[in-house]
Amino acid sequence: MSTFLILGGTGKTGRRLAQQLRIAGHAPRLASRGPRGDVVFDWRNPSTYPEALRGVEGVFVVGPGSATDWTPQLTEFLRVADAAGVARVVLLSARGVEFLPTGIVARAEDALRSGPVPSTILRPSHFAQNFTEAMFVPVDGRVIAPVGDGAEPFIDVADIAEVAAVVLADDGFDGEVLELSGPEAITFDQAVGALNAVTGHSVVFVDESDDDHIARLRAAGTPEAYVTWRMAMLRGIRSGADARVSDGVQRALHRAPTSFADWAAREAA
């Protein structure tokens, strides 16, 4: 049994990863700035790093967001992790990093590669759970996004968690970038149709212009760096550049990834 630190341990991926690690007989250590985790961890407070890393075999890193550059904190964290004897770090990145190569997410990947601890980068496509827990949740019966008829191979976050659990415990993926996606790319109309089929709702997809989407984000007080990152990802969908299917799930788990329809039947219903 090994102990693995999960940064962002109470989030969509972190809590599912914790479950997978327990199933595999390991001990997940959930980090949180507040009382919900097993250990206090704050990127802005390096004094919390050593205790969080004590006795840890590997670390799953979810950054503090895409609004500010956190690579100085990551660089310091990796230094402390190396001194603590951590064997492996796995970073949750995003496939969209290619659409903003000088952005914050790309800088985090570079900092990880330059660090002293062996590492693996996971680059998932957009989450299926974004329709139930995040940016594509229906509002007043509508899913609004500036993607047109672009298709995306949405990935089940449970698949990401299962891959992360395997990679944390297996040094065979050190130094690699694993791109993760669902088994096929579907449009937002098709995604909404699959959700309606299992929920009995009548949600519709509404396309939106880039300008209108940006205006909504700014009106909500969204930081400009995040607006830039989000629009780069969404334009990747609209253009078709993000429609490709990746094989990272198959490589790590030796099975096909979960389809959007199967995810919807299991979780969205």
C-alpha positions as CSV (number, residue, x, y, z in Angstrom):
1,M,0.0,0.0,0.0
2,S,1.3,3.5,-1.0
3,T,0.2,6.9,0.1
4,F,-0.7,9.3,-2.7
5,L,-1.4,13.0,-2.3
6,I,-4.2,14.4,-4.3
7,L,-4.2,18.2,-4.8
8,G,-7.7,19.3,-5.6
9,G,-8.8,16.2,-3.8
10,T,-12.4,17.4,-3.3
11,G,-13.0,18.3,-7.0
12,K,-14.5,16.4,-9.9
13,T,-11.4,14.4,-10.7
14,G,-9.8,14.2,-7.3
15,R,-12.7,12.6,-5.4
16,R,-13.1,10.0,-8.1
17,L,-9.3,9.3,-8.1
18,A,-9.4,8.8,-4.3
19,Q,-12.1,6.1,-4.8
20,Q,-10.0,4.4,-7.4
21,L,-6.9,4.4,-5.2
22,R,-8.8,2.9,-2.3
23,I,-10.1,0.1,-4.6
24,A,-6.5,-0.6,-5.6
25,G,-5.5,-0.9,-1.9
26,H,-3.7,2.5,-1.6
27,A,-4.2,5.4,0.8
28,P,-5.3,8.6,-0.9
29,R,-4.5,11.8,1.0
30,L,-6.9,14.6,0.0
31,A,-5.5,18.1,0.2
32,S,-7.6,21.1,0.7
33,R,-7.3,24.7,1.9
34,G,-10.2,24.1,4.2
35,P,-11.5,21.4,6.5
36,R,-12.9,19.1,3.8
37,G,-9.5,17.4,3.1
38,D,-7.2,15.1,5.0
39,V,-4.4,17.6,5.1
40,V,-4.2,21.4,4.7
41,F,-2.6,22.6,1.5
42,D,-2.4,26.1,0.0
43,W,-0.4,26.9,-3.1
44,R,0.1,30.4,-1.8
45,N,1.6,29.1,1.5
46,P,4.7,27.0,1.0
47,S,4.8,26.2,4.7
48,T,1.9,23.8,4.1
49,Y,3.9,21.8,1.5
50,P,6.2,19.6,3.7
51,E,3.5,18.2,6.0
52,A,1.2,17.4,3.0
53,L,4.1,15.6,1.3
54,R,5.3,13.6,4.3
55,G,5.5,9.9,3.5
56,V,4.0,10.3,0.1
57,E,4.9,8.0,-2.9
58,G,3.3,10.1,-5.6
59,V,1.3,13.3,-6.2
60,F,-1.7,14.1,-8.4
61,V,-1.5,17.8,-9.2
62,V,-4.6,19.9,-10.1
63,G,-3.5,23.5,-10.4
64,P,-5.2,26.5,-8.7
65,G,-6.8,27.6,-12.0
66,S,-6.1,29.1,-15.3
67,A,-6.4,32.8,-14.3
68,T,-2.9,33.4,-12.9
69,D,0.5,32.0,-13.5
70,W,1.2,29.5,-10.8
71,T,4.5,28.1,-12.1
72,P,6.6,29.7,-9.4
73,Q,4.6,27.8,-6.8
74,L,4.7,24.6,-8.7
75,T,8.5,24.9,-9.1
76,E,8.9,25.3,-5.3
77,F,6.5,22.5,-4.6
78,L,8.5,20.1,-6.9
79,R,11.7,21.1,-5.0
80,V,10.0,20.2,-1.7
81,A,8.5,17.0,-3.1
82,D,12.0,15.9,-4.4
83,A,13.5,16.5,-0.9
84,A,10.6,14.5,0.6
85,G,11.4,11.5,-1.6
86,V,8.4,11.7,-3.8
87,A,8.8,9.2,-6.6
88,R,6.3,10.6,-9.2
89,V,4.1,13.5,-10.0
90,V,1.1,13.4,-12.3
91,L,-0.3,16.7,-13.7
92,L,-3.9,17.1,-14.8
93,S,-3.5,19.4,-17.9
94,A,-5.8,19.6,-20.9
95,R,-5.7,18.7,-24.6
96,G,-6.5,22.4,-25.3
97,V,-3.0,23.4,-24.3
98,E,-2.0,23.2,-27.9
99,F,-4.4,26.0,-28.8
100,L,-2.7,28.4,-26.4
101,P,1.0,27.4,-26.4
102,T,2.2,30.4,-24.4
103,G,-0.6,30.2,-21.8
104,I,-0.7,29.4,-18.2
105,V,-1.4,25.6,-18.6
106,A,1.5,25.3,-21.1
107,R,3.8,27.0,-18.6
108,A,2.8,24.6,-15.9
109,E,3.6,21.7,-18.2
110,D,7.1,23.2,-18.9
111,A,7.7,23.7,-15.1
112,L,6.8,20.1,-14.5
113,R,9.2,18.8,-17.2
114,S,12.0,21.0,-15.8
115,G,11.4,19.8,-12.3
116,P,13.5,17.2,-10.4
117,V,10.7,14.6,-9.9
118,P,9.7,12.0,-12.6
119,S,6.4,13.1,-14.0
120,T,3.5,12.3,-16.3
121,I,1.1,14.7,-18.0
122,L,-2.5,13.8,-18.6
123,R,-4.2,15.9,-21.3
124,P,-8.0,15.1,-21.3
125,S,-10.6,16.4,-23.7
126,H,-13.6,18.3,-22.4
127,F,-15.3,16.4,-19.6
128,A,-18.7,14.7,-20.1
129,Q,-19.4,16.0,-16.5
130,N,-19.2,19.6,-17.8
131,F,-22.8,19.1,-18.7
132,T,-23.8,18.2,-15.1
133,E,-21.2,19.8,-12.9
134,A,-19.5,22.7,-14.8
135,M,-19.5,25.0,-17.8
136,F,-22.2,23.4,-20.0
137,V,-24.8,22.8,-17.3
138,P,-28.2,23.7,-18.8
139,V,-29.7,27.0,-17.6
140,D,-33.5,27.5,-18.3
141,G,-33.5,24.5,-20.5
142,R,-30.6,25.6,-22.7
143,V,-26.9,24.7,-23.1
144,I,-25.3,27.9,-24.5
145,A,-21.8,27.7,-26.0
146,P,-19.9,29.3,-28.9
147,V,-19.1,26.0,-30.7
148,G,-21.5,25.8,-33.6
149,D,-21.6,22.3,-35.1
150,G,-18.1,21.4,-33.9
151,A,-17.7,18.0,-32.4
152,E,-15.8,16.9,-29.2
153,P,-14.8,13.4,-27.9
154,F,-16.1,14.1,-24.4
155,I,-14.4,12.0,-21.7
156,D,-15.9,10.5,-18.6
157,V,-14.0,11.9,-15.6
158,A,-14.2,8.5,-14.0
159,D,-11.9,7.3,-16.9
160,I,-9.4,10.1,-16.1
161,A,-9.4,9.1,-12.5
162,E,-8.8,5.4,-13.3
163,V,-5.9,6.3,-15.6
164,A,-4.4,8.6,-13.0
165,A,-4.6,5.8,-10.4
166,V,-2.7,3.5,-12.7
167,V,-0.1,6.1,-13.7
168,L,0.6,7.1,-10.1
169,A,1.4,3.5,-9.2
170,D,3.3,2.6,-12.3
171,D,6.7,4.2,-13.3
172,G,6.2,2.9,-16.9
173,F,4.5,6.2,-17.8
174,D,7.2,8.5,-16.4
175,G,8.1,11.2,-18.9
176,E,5.0,10.7,-21.1
177,V,2.1,12.9,-22.1
178,L,-1.1,10.9,-22.2
179,E,-3.9,12.4,-24.3
180,L,-7.3,11.1,-23.1
181,S,-10.6,11.3,-24.8
182,G,-13.9,9.5,-25.3
183,P,-14.3,6.9,-28.1
184,E,-16.0,9.3,-30.6
185,A,-16.5,13.0,-31.2
186,I,-20.1,14.2,-31.0
187,T,-21.7,17.6,-31.5
188,F,-23.4,19.5,-28.7
189,D,-26.7,18.8,-30.3
190,Q,-26.0,15.1,-30.1
191,A,-24.7,15.5,-26.5
192,V,-27.9,17.3,-25.4
193,G,-30.0,14.7,-27.2
194,A,-28.2,11.9,-25.3
195,L,-28.9,13.7,-22.0
196,N,-32.5,14.2,-22.9
197,A,-32.9,10.6,-23.7
198,V,-32.0,9.5,-20.2
199,T,-33.4,12.4,-18.1
200,G,-36.6,12.9,-19.9
201,H,-35.9,16.7,-20.1
202,S,-36.2,18.9,-23.2
203,V,-32.9,20.8,-23.1
204,V,-31.8,22.4,-26.3
205,F,-28.3,23.6,-27.5
206,V,-28.0,27.2,-28.5
207,D,-24.9,28.4,-30.4
208,E,-23.4,31.7,-29.3
209,S,-21.0,34.1,-30.9
210,D,-17.5,34.5,-29.5
211,D,-18.2,38.1,-28.7
212,D,-21.4,37.4,-26.8
213,H,-19.7,34.6,-24.8
214,I,-16.8,36.8,-23.9
215,A,-19.2,39.6,-22.8
216,R,-21.0,37.2,-20.5
217,L,-17.8,36.0,-18.9
218,R,-16.6,39.6,-18.4
219,A,-19.9,40.6,-17.0
220,A,-19.6,37.8,-14.4
221,G,-16.1,39.2,-13.4
222,T,-14.1,36.4,-15.0
223,P,-10.4,37.1,-15.0
224,E,-9.0,38.0,-18.5
225,A,-6.4,35.2,-18.5
226,Y,-9.1,32.6,-18.0
227,V,-11.3,34.2,-20.7
228,T,-8.4,33.9,-23.1
229,W,-7.8,30.2,-22.1
230,R,-11.5,29.3,-22.3
231,M,-12.0,30.9,-25.7
232,A,-8.9,29.1,-27.1
233,M,-10.4,25.7,-26.0
234,L,-13.9,26.5,-27.3
235,R,-12.5,27.8,-30.7
236,G,-10.7,24.5,-30.9
237,I,-14.1,22.7,-30.8
238,R,-15.8,25.1,-33.3
239,S,-13.0,24.8,-35.8
240,G,-12.9,21.0,-35.6
241,A,-9.3,21.0,-34.4
242,D,-10.3,19.2,-31.2
243,A,-12.5,16.5,-32.7
244,R,-9.7,13.9,-32.9
245,V,-9.9,10.8,-30.7
246,S,-6.9,10.0,-28.4
247,D,-5.7,6.6,-27.3
248,G,-4.4,7.4,-23.7
249,V,-7.3,5.5,-22.0
250,Q,-6.6,2.4,-24.1
251,R,-2.9,2.6,-23.4
252,A,-3.3,2.9,-19.6
253,L,-6.3,0.7,-19.0
254,H,-6.3,-1.7,-21.9
255,R,-9.9,-1.1,-22.6
256,A,-12.0,1.4,-24.6
257,P,-13.0,4.7,-23.0
258,T,-16.6,5.2,-21.8
259,S,-19.0,6.6,-24.4
260,F,-21.0,9.7,-23.8
261,A,-24.2,7.7,-24.0
262,D,-23.0,5.2,-21.4
263,W,-21.8,7.9,-19.1
264,A,-25.2,9.7,-19.4
265,A,-27.1,6.5,-18.6
266,R,-24.9,5.8,-15.6
267,E,-24.5,9.3,-14.1
268,A,-26.6,12.0,-15.7
269,A,-29.8,10.0,-15.3
